[in-house]
Amino acid sequence: MLKKYILMLLACLFVSGTVWADSVQKLGFINTGRVYQESVQAQSIQQSLEKEFAARQKKLQAMQEEGLALKTAIESGKVSAAKREAKIKQMLVMDQKYKEAATQLAEDYNLRRNEEFASLQQNANKVIIDLARKEGYDLIIQDAIFVNSKFDITDKVIKALNAQQ
């Protein structure tokens, strides 16, 4: 009895899966990574973030160069033993400050990037929905492992996003 029930359940699942697959007439795929790299809005976001964080990046680079100069001075052997100890302590303190600043910069940058790209994602989703309605797509998939290129509509989405600018 249990075997019949399981077989009947499997048959129903197979039939319903086949019916669902047959009902999908038009399928599309979107590579969101490309949308986030190639759209005008994404490039604008990237440039804006680079400008916003440029000063902090330069300050971090200056800290790194200062630390390397200090390390070179210590390793050169031209420093007395007393000064060497003080410079080593100074270098350790600088290294700690550098690591903290680098971590804070990375966290702040990622937070701002995520905020900015959230608006891009909302715009892209609107464009995708409009495209699906206009062109009669039954199913649009984002980010799959493998997709036949005939289903790739990424260029259409990027073009539509760029037209909004």
C-alpha positions in Angstrom: 0.0 0.0 0.0 2.8 2.4 0.9 4.6 1.6 -2.4 1.5 2.4 -4.4 1.1 5.7 -2.5 4.8 6.7 -3.2 4.6 5.7 -6.8 1.4 7.7 -7.3 2.9 10.7 -5.5 6.0 10.5 -7.8 3.9 10.2 -10.9 1.9 13.3 -9.8 5.1 15.3 -9.2 6.5 14.2 -12.6 3.3 15.2 -14.4 3.0 18.5 -12.6 6.7 19.3 -13.3 6.3 18.4 -16.9 3.2 20.5 -17.2 4.9 23.5 -15.6 7.9 23.2 -17.9 5.6 23.0 -20.9 3.8 26.1 -19.8 7.0 28.2 -19.8 7.2 29.5 -23.4 9.8 32.3 -23.2 12.8 32.2 -20.8 15.4 34.8 -20.1 18.6 35.0 -18.1 20.4 38.0 -16.6 24.0 38.2 -15.5 23.7 40.7 -12.6 27.5 40.9 -12.3 27.7 42.3 -15.8 24.8 44.7 -15.1 26.8 45.9 -12.0 29.9 46.5 -14.0 28.7 47.7 -17.4 25.7 49.9 -16.8 26.2 53.7 -16.8 24.6 53.9 -13.3 27.1 51.3 -11.9 30.1 53.1 -13.5 28.8 56.4 -12.0 28.4 54.8 -8.6 32.0 53.5 -8.8 33.4 56.9 -9.8 31.5 58.6 -7.0 32.8 56.1 -4.4 36.3 56.5 -5.6 36.0 60.3 -5.2 34.4 60.0 -1.8 37.1 57.7 -0.5 40.1 59.1 -2.3 41.4 61.3 0.6 41.2 58.5 3.1 42.9 56.1 0.6 45.7 58.7 0.1 46.1 59.1 3.9 46.3 55.3 4.2 48.9 55.2 1.5 51.0 57.9 3.2 50.8 55.9 6.5 52.1 52.9 4.7 55.0 54.8 3.1 55.9 56.3 6.4 55.9 52.9 8.0 58.1 51.5 5.2 60.6 54.4 5.6 60.7 53.7 9.3 61.3 50.0 8.7 64.1 50.8 6.2 65.8 53.1 8.8 65.6 50.4 11.4 67.0 47.7 9.1 69.8 50.0 7.8 71.8 49.6 11.0 72.6 53.3 11.1 70.4 53.9 14.2 71.9 53.6 17.7 70.5 50.8 19.9 68.5 53.2 22.1 67.0 54.9 19.1 66.4 51.6 17.5 64.1 50.4 20.3 62.2 53.6 20.2 61.8 53.4 16.4 60.6 49.7 16.7 58.0 50.8 19.2 57.0 53.7 16.9 56.7 51.3 14.0 54.6 48.8 15.9 52.2 51.6 16.9 52.1 52.9 13.3 51.4 49.4 12.1 48.5 49.0 14.5 47.1 52.4 13.5 47.5 51.5 9.8 45.6 48.2 10.2 42.8 49.9 12.1 42.5 52.6 9.5 42.6 50.1 6.6 39.9 48.0 8.3 37.7 51.0 8.9 38.1 52.2 5.4 37.2 48.8 4.0 34.1 48.6 6.2 33.0 52.1 5.3 33.6 51.6 1.6 31.7 48.3 1.6 28.8 49.9 3.5 28.5 52.8 1.1 28.9 50.5 -1.9 26.1 48.3 -0.7 23.9 51.3 -0.1 24.5 52.6 -3.6 24.2 49.3 -5.4 20.9 48.6 -3.6 19.3 51.5 -5.6 20.9 50.1 -8.8 19.3 46.7 -8.0 15.9 48.3 -7.5 16.2 50.1 -10.8 17.4 46.9 -12.5 14.5 44.9 -11.1 12.0 47.5 -12.4 13.7 47.4 -15.9 13.6 43.6 -15.8 9.9 43.5 -14.9 9.1 46.0 -17.6 11.1 44.0 -20.1 9.4 40.8 -19.1 5.9 42.4 -19.6 6.7 44.1 -22.9 8.4 41.1 -24.5 6.2 38.4 -22.9 8.7 36.5 -20.8 7.3 33.7 -18.7 10.4 33.3 -16.6 13.6 35.4 -16.1 16.4 34.0 -14.0 19.2 35.9 -12.4 22.6 34.4 -11.7 22.6 30.8 -12.8 25.6 28.5 -13.0 25.2 27.7 -16.7 22.9 29.2 -19.3 22.7 28.8 -23.0 23.5 32.2 -24.5 20.3 32.3 -26.5 18.5 33.0 -23.2 20.9 35.8 -22.1 19.1 39.1 -22.1 21.7 41.0 -20.0 22.5 43.4 -22.9 18.8 44.4 -23.2 18.7 45.1 -19.4 21.9 47.2 -19.5 20.6 49.1 -22.6 17.3 49.8 -20.8 19.1 50.9 -17.6 21.4 53.2 -19.6 18.4 54.7 -21.4 17.1 55.9 -18.0 20.2 58.0 -17.4 
